């Protein structure tokens, strides 16, 4: 029996003869049939995983599939550089290095177990070749990346290599795993007897919207029932922890408090291996959803007392940022008459959020078809220019197309429904880390599970489901909604619609966090964006307006202000 070449749920399936899988391997959910089963059966471990052969077999649907340790979806989309491993450049740690690690509580055996080596490497921080400690990132038996550390605590990753978790092989065949913030922390836990531990490749920063290493390794966490987050207790570590919880699910995540220590290695040095193992094993589950105590929000409360309301997120449009901003975990209703530029302005907003904060976006846009034309619109906005045939395959084309490919995703279905879009949105949060979802237009993405024919009830239930999605995954959702009909004044001029002109009327205004009107004035040759509603006064000004002209080459709205700074950075690309 042979399996056809295809891709299913993130797995790339190659043609191969069906193997007899040995008994006693890992059990897990099936990527082929689990989503179609009854809700109570979706998490049942109906499949056997043979990690040595890279094959899986489902006992429910009788399918055979290849596992992610061999060929992962998207691996061929990128041209990654693979580092080499040789005795010339990767030597066993010297006595000096071994002695230093010993001072940090880490033995030579642990260094060998986790493939730590030593060797010369050019370090850009010093501008010369340095002797470095080398943390080797293996996936299966392949060296995928290398992390270098010199004596002055300068770091770098192998240029052009794929980013993955350090020690990723250690969590295969485990239903529990630990995530730490650095390679030395991973070594520390290994020393303490906690072997199923991985480390992020580049520590924690204040911006965790692009966790490409998690994107590349997400399949490794699919079968995990317990994910212990043992990251630093500082602000970057806290933000990293929150992003992991958002993407991996609060129900699966457990938290470690290192008390008076900074990280796992500090705890090892101060209290020893036994106590480090104990504090990892005593990790507490993330607090229950929908149950909040003051303790859960105490840091937010302190911050509010000190600084007041947090500023909202802006799109980077000079005149628009003055009148509108937003938080994540909310949704924005965008309305306007046909051909007013609603979809284009939403595109520009999400490109702006991507430029400002690195947010990724998923589009569910039945009207934005074919998809390559929508991708062309986004490329123009990111590029700041109209690509020509001569640009195809050039360095800028590759740079921009890769950027669009990695940051914008198109939900493409034969039949759209609200349930299927939100389910796919949740998957994209987990697998790609999206922060924005666009539903355009809402009337072509119906709620197939609606229980009432009453339009107001339908609208209320529809928006309630979107609100639940936004809150659960901390996503900003845009809903493009057409008015029911165009109204004209006594002179025959089309009047500006409001949110009450959308089918379902008052429910839209009441339920929406924010409302925007995009209205094109063909006589004045401009486009007006009007704030119809902001839920919180600190985020904008109800009734405020901003005006734009259309720039054809970039396909962008240009603010109409007295002085417009059009300077670009050294790359010449607006989004960098």
VOKOLZA-715915 format. One line per 4 residues: number of its first residue (from 1); their letters; for each residue x, y, z of C-alpha. Coordinates in Angstrom, 3 decimals. Each point is the difference from the previous one (the first is absolute). Example, Ala and Ser with C-alpha at 12.3 -4.5 7.8 and 13.67 -1.06 7.14 Angstrom:
% residues 2
1> AS> 12.300/-4.500/7.800  1.370/3.440/-0.660
% end
This chain:
% residues 576
1> XXXX> 0.000/0.000/0.000  1.299/3.473/-0.825  -0.978/3.492/1.138  -0.283/2.818/-2.546
5> XXXX> 2.137/3.131/0.172  -1.998/2.595/1.922  0.025/2.226/3.068  -2.390/-0.575/2.893
9> XXXX> -0.303/2.160/3.090  3.594/1.109/-0.017  1.430/-3.391/-0.935  1.691/-0.488/-3.355
13> XXXX> -0.823/-3.474/-1.270  2.380/-1.743/-2.392  -0.521/-3.199/-1.920  1.241/-2.966/2.000
17> XXXX> -0.829/-3.675/0.561  -2.087/-0.643/3.065  2.145/-1.308/2.855  -1.022/-2.209/2.868
21> XXXX> 0.390/2.243/3.031  1.446/-1.454/3.131  -2.172/-0.122/3.096  0.952/2.210/2.945
25> XXXX> 0.715/3.231/-1.842  -1.634/3.355/0.713  -3.770/0.330/-0.070  -1.602/3.220/-1.210
29> XXXX> -2.857/1.632/-1.871  -0.339/-0.568/-3.720  0.598/3.076/-2.205  -2.314/-1.429/-2.658
33> XXXX> -3.226/-0.849/1.768  0.023/1.587/3.470  -1.530/3.303/-1.141  -2.958/-1.796/-1.577
37> XXXX> -0.890/-2.098/3.028  -2.525/0.856/2.691  1.266/2.694/2.420  0.351/-2.507/2.852
41> XXXX> 2.182/-2.249/-2.196  2.272/2.604/-1.642  2.796/-0.353/2.548  -0.078/-3.772/0.158
45> XXXX> 3.376/-1.547/-0.770  -1.033/-2.112/-2.922  3.381/-0.062/-1.771  3.330/-1.767/0.560
49> XXXX> 3.184/2.000/-0.703  3.234/-1.730/-1.009  2.551/2.768/0.314  2.971/-2.046/-1.180
53> XXXX> -1.641/-0.669/-3.352  -1.884/3.305/-0.051  -3.353/-1.701/-0.598  -3.403/0.098/1.680
57> XXXX> -2.995/-2.321/-0.240  -3.556/0.838/1.063  -2.119/-2.807/1.452  -3.185/1.964/-0.587
61> XXXX> 0.238/0.986/-3.683  2.711/-2.576/-0.912  2.184/2.683/-1.628  3.783/0.077/-0.066
65> XXXX> 1.875/3.319/0.077  3.543/1.343/0.259  1.079/1.832/3.147  1.434/3.486/0.228
69> XXXX> 3.494/-1.131/0.996  0.647/-0.849/-3.625  -1.632/2.517/-2.335  -1.983/2.829/1.507
73> XXXX> -2.442/2.236/-1.819  1.714/3.171/-1.129  3.498/-1.450/0.229  0.437/0.292/-3.758
77> XXXX> -1.457/3.520/-0.135  3.160/1.418/1.541  3.567/-0.355/-1.101  1.665/-0.614/3.354
81> XXXX> 3.744/-0.354/0.409  1.145/-3.108/1.833  3.123/0.231/2.192  2.563/-2.752/-0.208
85> XXXX> 1.320/-2.015/2.906  3.697/-0.917/-0.117  2.763/-0.695/2.492  1.882/3.012/-1.344
89> XXXX> -2.636/2.517/0.949  -1.875/-1.925/2.710  2.344/-1.421/2.629  -0.821/-1.510/3.344
93> XXXX> -0.089/2.651/2.737  3.429/0.814/1.404  0.885/-0.416/3.665  -0.439/3.752/0.467
97> XXXX> -3.552/-0.094/-1.419  -0.828/-3.139/1.997  1.221/1.741/3.161  -2.189/3.048/-0.693
101> XXXX> -3.102/-2.137/-0.543  0.822/-1.907/3.187  -0.061/3.331/1.877  -3.563/0.362/-1.304
105> XXXX> -0.954/-3.456/1.295  0.196/-1.739/-3.410  2.054/-3.162/-0.529  2.020/-1.181/-2.986
109> XXXX> -2.494/-2.833/-0.523  -2.795/2.530/-0.509  2.113/1.939/-2.510  0.486/-3.207/-1.978
113> XXXX> -3.662/-0.984/0.235  -1.151/3.348/-1.419  2.656/0.217/-2.721  1.918/2.998/1.346
117> XXXX> 3.271/0.617/-1.830  2.720/2.638/-0.278  1.742/1.696/-2.899  1.023/3.231/-1.763
121> XXXX> -2.643/2.275/-1.511  -0.098/3.540/-1.354  -2.098/2.156/2.363  -1.450/3.230/-1.438
125> XXXX> -0.078/1.624/3.461  3.799/-0.067/0.230  0.776/0.040/-3.716  2.352/-2.962/0.225
129> XXXX> 0.222/-3.739/0.462  -0.566/-1.160/3.558  0.094/-3.290/1.805  -3.654/-0.874/0.612
133> XXXX> -2.240/-2.465/1.766  -2.287/-1.584/-2.602  -3.518/-1.119/0.816  -0.949/-2.319/-2.855
137> XXXX> -3.649/-0.124/-1.035  -0.944/-3.442/-1.302  -3.317/-1.104/-1.445  0.067/-3.754/-0.307
141> XXXX> 3.567/-0.766/-1.072  0.415/3.229/-2.005  1.877/3.060/1.227  -2.416/2.870/-0.697
145> XXXX> 1.551/2.983/1.810  2.824/1.016/2.341  0.003/2.542/2.821  3.417/1.560/0.707
149> XXXX> 1.093/1.596/3.271  3.384/1.636/0.549  1.778/0.852/3.249  -1.532/3.494/0.119
153> XXXX> -3.523/-1.488/-0.100  -0.639/1.021/-3.601  -2.401/-2.241/-1.897  -0.929/-0.755/-3.569
157> XXXX> -1.902/-2.669/-1.957  1.219/-1.594/-3.221  -0.880/2.466/-2.769  -2.833/-1.123/-2.253
161> XXXX> -0.751/-3.165/1.986  -3.466/-1.088/1.071  -0.988/1.030/3.510  -1.209/-2.840/2.208
165> XXXX> -0.038/-0.798/3.715  3.265/-1.186/1.502  -0.094/-3.675/1.024  -3.288/-0.543/-1.865
169> XXXX> 0.646/-3.754/-0.349  -0.310/-0.388/3.771  -3.765/0.551/0.095  -0.921/-2.628/-2.593
173> XXXX> -1.895/-2.873/1.641  -0.792/2.151/3.063  -3.421/1.349/0.883  1.662/2.537/2.308
177> XXXX> 2.706/2.499/-0.940  1.720/3.052/1.464  0.784/3.231/-1.867  2.825/2.219/1.276
181> XXXX> 1.532/3.256/-1.181  3.619/-1.020/-0.634  2.225/-2.944/-0.876  1.753/0.064/3.390
185> XXXX> -3.397/-0.257/1.691  -0.718/-3.066/-2.154  3.346/-1.499/1.059  -0.872/0.765/3.626
189> XXXX> -3.285/-1.892/-0.137  1.674/-2.913/-1.778  2.560/-0.055/2.826  -2.880/-0.131/2.485
193> XXXX> -1.518/-3.021/-1.727  -2.640/1.879/-2.005  0.925/-1.222/-3.478  -3.074/1.083/-2.007
197> XXXX> 0.994/3.668/-0.182  0.391/2.445/-2.900  1.274/3.559/-0.187  -0.977/2.909/-2.222
201> XXXX> 2.862/0.925/-2.356  0.204/3.737/0.577  -1.150/0.678/3.540  -2.879/2.272/0.864
205> XXXX> -0.663/3.439/-1.450  -2.858/2.441/0.374  -1.430/-0.986/-3.396  -1.170/-3.592/-0.341
209> XXXX> -2.331/0.284/-2.959  2.361/-1.870/-2.292  1.032/-3.214/1.738  1.294/-1.657/-3.160
213> XXXX> 1.634/-2.766/2.018  -3.409/-0.914/1.441  -1.528/0.100/-3.496  2.690/-2.422/-1.168
217> XXXX> -0.451/-2.390/2.938  -3.688/0.292/0.836  -0.683/-3.632/-0.953  2.237/-1.146/2.840
221> XXXX> -2.494/1.432/2.506  -3.173/-1.468/-1.513  -0.080/-3.013/2.311  1.182/1.759/3.150
225> XXXX> -2.371/-0.126/2.950  2.230/2.062/2.282  2.328/2.811/-1.131  2.024/1.520/2.830
229> XXXX> 1.149/3.577/-0.586  3.162/0.631/2.016  1.018/3.396/-1.390  1.517/3.037/1.703
233> XXXX> -2.194/2.087/2.261  0.925/3.352/-1.592  -2.209/1.978/-2.399  1.265/-1.644/-3.246
237> XXXX> -0.359/-3.433/1.582  -3.538/0.798/1.133  -0.998/1.099/-3.511  1.571/-3.128/-1.483
241> XXXX> -1.945/-2.124/2.480  -3.256/1.727/-0.957  0.582/-0.643/-3.708  0.713/-3.683/0.638
245> XXXX> -3.217/-0.252/2.008  -1.931/1.697/-2.817  1.331/-2.342/-2.653  0.364/-3.288/1.875
249> XXXX> -3.189/0.310/2.057  -0.468/0.977/3.637  -1.461/-3.422/0.755  3.353/-1.632/-0.872
253> XXXX> 2.405/2.480/1.606  1.534/-0.050/3.473  2.105/2.745/1.590  3.197/-0.137/2.058
257> XXXX> 0.868/2.653/2.573  3.745/0.073/0.715  -0.643/2.192/3.059  3.216/1.903/0.818
261> XXXX> 1.893/-1.315/-3.047  0.152/1.380/-3.531  -0.161/-3.267/-1.892  0.519/-3.756/0.119
265> XXXX> 3.797/0.193/0.080  0.021/2.472/2.884  -2.356/-2.333/1.859  2.281/-2.979/-0.710
269> XXXX> 3.084/1.816/1.303  -1.752/1.290/3.112  -2.144/-2.982/1.028  1.306/-3.044/-1.884
273> XXXX> -1.348/-2.504/-2.514  -2.533/-1.642/2.311  -1.711/3.269/0.874  0.004/1.138/-3.645
277> XXXX> -1.703/-3.232/-1.026  -2.493/0.462/2.821  -0.991/3.540/-0.966  -0.497/-1.075/-3.637
281> XXXX> -2.211/-2.878/1.126  -2.035/2.382/2.186  -0.884/2.329/-2.923  -3.506/1.427/0.326
285> XXXX> -2.575/-0.072/-2.769  -0.929/3.291/-1.631  -3.056/1.412/1.829  -3.368/-1.203/-1.264
289> XXXX> -1.606/1.909/-2.837  -2.989/2.143/0.940  1.072/0.073/3.655  1.928/3.062/1.097
293> XXXX> 1.188/1.196/3.378  1.751/3.212/0.931  3.254/-1.963/0.203  -0.326/-0.830/-3.699
297> XXXX> -0.258/3.678/-0.981  2.076/1.575/2.754  2.874/0.990/-2.318  -2.476/1.648/-2.399
301> XXXX> -1.603/1.787/2.935  3.351/1.323/1.221  0.899/1.147/-3.496  -3.342/1.813/-0.347
305> XXXX> 0.444/1.773/3.343  3.488/1.126/-1.057  -0.570/0.888/-3.642  -3.744/0.062/-0.775
309> XXXX> -1.436/-1.653/-3.122  2.413/-1.789/-2.297  0.358/1.656/-3.404  -1.702/-1.753/-2.876
313> XXXX> 1.707/-1.514/-3.023  0.320/2.253/-3.059  0.378/-0.701/-3.718  2.635/2.614/-0.811
317> XXXX> -2.241/2.401/-1.998  0.690/3.489/1.270  -3.480/1.500/-0.039  -1.834/-3.253/0.768
321> XXXX> 2.106/-0.824/3.071  -1.102/3.326/1.491  -3.631/-1.131/0.131  0.062/-3.800/0.314
325> XXXX> 1.876/-2.824/1.709  -0.948/-3.407/1.359  0.879/-2.894/2.261  0.250/-3.628/-1.025
329> XXXX> -2.707/-2.438/1.127  -2.635/2.258/-1.630  -1.718/0.357/-3.361  -0.536/2.929/-2.350
333> XXXX> -3.019/0.389/-2.270  0.861/1.748/-3.267  -2.847/1.202/-2.198  -0.520/2.123/-3.080
337> XXXX> -1.815/-0.068/-3.319  1.294/-2.338/-2.757  3.288/1.027/-1.660  0.803/2.430/2.786
341> XXXX> 3.365/-1.628/0.826  -0.946/-1.945/3.136  2.047/-3.084/-0.807  2.981/2.035/-1.158
345> XXXX> 0.001/2.083/3.169  -0.210/-3.130/2.169  2.941/-1.409/-1.986  1.931/3.171/0.704
349> XXXX> -0.825/-0.206/3.707  1.288/-3.565/0.382  3.122/0.837/-2.044  0.485/2.927/2.384
353> XXXX> -0.352/-2.242/3.052  2.492/-2.385/-1.563  2.465/2.846/-0.551  -0.494/1.462/3.487
357> XXXX> -0.250/-3.172/2.099  0.767/-3.015/-2.200  -3.601/-1.255/0.114  -0.987/-2.730/-2.428
361> XXXX> -3.442/-0.041/-1.649  -2.372/-2.611/-1.403  -2.621/0.991/-2.584  -3.346/-1.695/-0.524
365> XXXX> -1.010/2.034/-3.050  -2.323/-1.699/-2.509  -0.188/3.245/-1.996  3.796/0.476/-0.136
369> XXXX> 0.458/-2.598/-2.704  2.058/-1.261/-1.708  2.467/-0.132/2.850  3.051/0.908/-2.084
373> XXXX> -1.578/3.419/-0.664  -0.535/0.530/3.714  3.631/-1.022/0.582  0.994/2.540/-2.672
377> XXXX> -1.822/2.746/1.932  1.870/-0.894/3.179  3.339/-0.138/-1.816  -0.569/3.517/-1.361
381> XXXX> -0.811/1.354/3.441  3.061/-1.688/1.535  2.258/0.934/-2.909  -1.273/3.529/-0.386
385> XXXX> -0.002/-0.444/-3.775  -1.542/-1.869/-2.921  2.047/-3.114/-0.881  0.970/-0.217/-3.661
389> XXXX> 0.816/-3.097/-2.068  3.672/0.906/0.282  -0.205/-0.193/3.803  -1.051/-3.670/0.014
393> XXXX> 2.653/-2.157/1.626  2.118/2.957/1.054  1.243/0.584/3.538  -2.780/2.435/0.943
397> XXXX> -2.672/-2.259/-1.518  1.301/-2.942/2.035  0.229/2.078/3.162  -3.521/1.407/-0.265
401> XXXX> -1.622/-3.234/-1.193  1.623/-1.913/2.871  -1.231/2.645/2.420  -3.587/-0.227/-1.281
405> XXXX> 0.215/-3.804/-0.041  1.140/-0.108/3.638  -2.377/2.606/1.414  -3.297/-0.214/-1.905
409> XXXX> -2.162/-3.107/-0.424  -3.066/-0.550/-2.171  -2.769/-2.295/1.232  -1.135/-1.604/-3.248
413> XXXX> -3.121/-2.165/0.162  -2.560/-1.316/-2.445  -2.697/0.857/2.509  0.542/2.572/2.722
417> XXXX> -1.799/-0.057/3.328  0.657/1.939/3.193  0.775/-3.194/1.899  2.537/-1.226/-2.575
421> XXXX> 1.686/3.419/-0.225  0.333/0.345/3.777  1.272/-3.565/0.262  2.617/0.700/-2.677
425> XXXX> 0.807/3.310/1.722  0.663/-1.867/3.254  2.279/-2.415/-1.865  1.913/2.924/-1.528
429> XXXX> 0.439/1.563/3.441  1.576/-3.226/1.163  2.074/-0.845/-3.076  0.926/3.464/-1.303
433> XXXX> -0.673/2.433/2.855  -2.473/2.275/-1.795  -1.201/3.080/1.890  -2.596/1.245/-2.527
437> XXXX> -2.907/-1.681/-1.779  -1.949/1.637/-2.837  -3.551/-1.112/-0.857  -0.906/1.676/-3.278
441> XXXX> -2.944/0.228/-0.456  -1.956/-1.458/2.897  -3.136/-0.749/-2.055  1.945/-2.519/-2.139
445> XXXX> 1.307/-1.784/3.086  -3.237/-1.146/1.577  -0.524/-1.581/3.393  -1.137/-3.450/-1.092
449> XXXX> -0.890/-0.928/3.583  -2.314/2.955/0.597  -3.010/-1.018/2.084  -2.271/2.945/-0.783
453> XXXX> -1.436/1.567/-3.149  -0.390/3.323/1.787  2.580/2.358/-1.564  0.794/1.793/3.272
457> XXXX> 0.459/-3.269/1.862  2.118/-1.387/-2.848  2.217/3.086/0.024  0.390/-0.096/3.779
461> XXXX> 1.010/-3.676/-0.050  2.346/0.548/-2.985  1.870/2.849/1.680  0.052/-1.831/3.329
465> XXXX> 1.860/-2.927/-1.588  2.543/2.391/-1.511  0.426/1.747/3.340  0.663/-3.338/1.724
469> XXXX> 2.620/-0.852/-2.628  1.708/3.404/0.395  0.188/-0.287/3.785  1.152/-3.611/0.083
473> XXXX> 2.839/0.462/-2.481  0.739/3.715/0.555  -0.671/0.720/-3.681  -1.157/3.249/-1.610
477> XXXX> -2.780/-0.818/-2.487  -1.285/2.193/-2.824  -3.557/-0.526/-1.244  -0.785/1.673/-3.311
481> XXXX> -3.757/0.566/-0.154  -1.950/1.566/-2.875  -2.997/2.230/0.711  -3.366/-1.396/-1.055
485> XXXX> -0.565/2.742/-2.600  1.395/3.316/-1.146  -1.869/3.084/1.176  0.011/3.246/-1.989
489> XXXX> -0.691/3.563/1.078  -2.387/2.409/-1.755  2.715/0.847/-2.500  0.535/-3.631/-0.911
493> XXXX> 3.383/-0.240/1.746  0.705/-3.263/1.772  -0.176/0.420/3.750  2.534/-1.445/2.380
497> XXXX> -1.291/-3.180/1.635  0.296/-0.721/3.704  0.228/-3.257/1.911  -3.802/0.133/0.346
501> XXXX> -0.257/-0.405/-3.791  1.535/-3.506/0.178  -2.498/-2.853/0.065  -0.569/-0.608/3.679
505> XXXX> 0.211/3.708/0.771  0.414/0.798/3.647  1.685/-3.280/0.869  3.011/1.015/-2.066
509> XXXX> 0.421/3.259/1.852  -0.636/-1.497/3.428  2.243/-3.069/-0.372  2.929/1.428/-1.975
513> XXXX> 3.016/1.245/1.910  0.744/2.439/-2.806  -1.654/1.165/-3.194  1.577/1.651/-3.050
517> XXXX> -1.537/1.517/-3.116  1.963/0.087/-3.256  -1.654/2.404/-2.443  1.334/1.077/-3.386
521> XXXX> -0.919/3.455/-1.320  0.500/-0.142/-3.757  -0.586/3.738/-0.421  2.571/1.001/2.615
525> XXXX> 2.278/-2.855/-1.147  0.685/-1.188/3.502  -0.965/-2.738/2.425  -1.263/0.739/3.478
529> XXXX> 0.428/-2.341/2.949  -2.342/0.840/2.852  -0.022/-1.421/3.508  -3.549/-1.213/0.591
533> XXXX> 0.755/-1.492/3.402  2.822/-0.593/2.450  -0.841/-1.959/3.123  2.561/1.749/2.186
537> XXXX> 0.576/3.741/-0.133  3.779/-0.347/0.284  0.082/-1.885/-3.334  -1.541/2.593/-2.276
541> XXXX> -2.561/2.670/-0.671  -3.561/-0.829/-1.020  -0.992/1.894/-3.132  3.572/1.008/-0.877
545> XXXX> 1.044/-0.126/-3.663  3.202/-0.385/-1.988  0.452/0.481/-3.749  2.154/-1.841/-2.531
549> XXXX> 0.957/0.089/-3.642  0.659/-3.153/-2.002  3.540/-0.821/-1.097  -0.369/-2.377/-3.001
553> XXXX> 3.575/-1.368/-0.115  0.047/-1.281/3.563  -3.771/-0.554/0.170  -0.035/1.958/3.248
557> XXXX> -1.930/2.790/1.676  2.205/3.041/0.558  -0.970/2.317/2.869  -1.028/3.496/-1.018
561> XXXX> 2.103/2.115/2.341  2.012/3.141/-0.492  3.329/-1.718/0.363  0.383/-3.681/-0.764
565> XXXX> 3.309/-1.641/0.760  0.593/-2.507/-2.781  3.518/-0.941/1.028  0.784/-3.695/-0.007
569> XXXX> 2.690/-1.866/1.826  3.158/-1.361/-1.491  -1.702/-3.019/-1.531  -2.456/2.120/-1.958
573> XXXX> -2.852/-2.250/1.134  -2.747/1.647/2.057  -0.555/-3.006/2.250  3.593/-0.266/1.218
% end
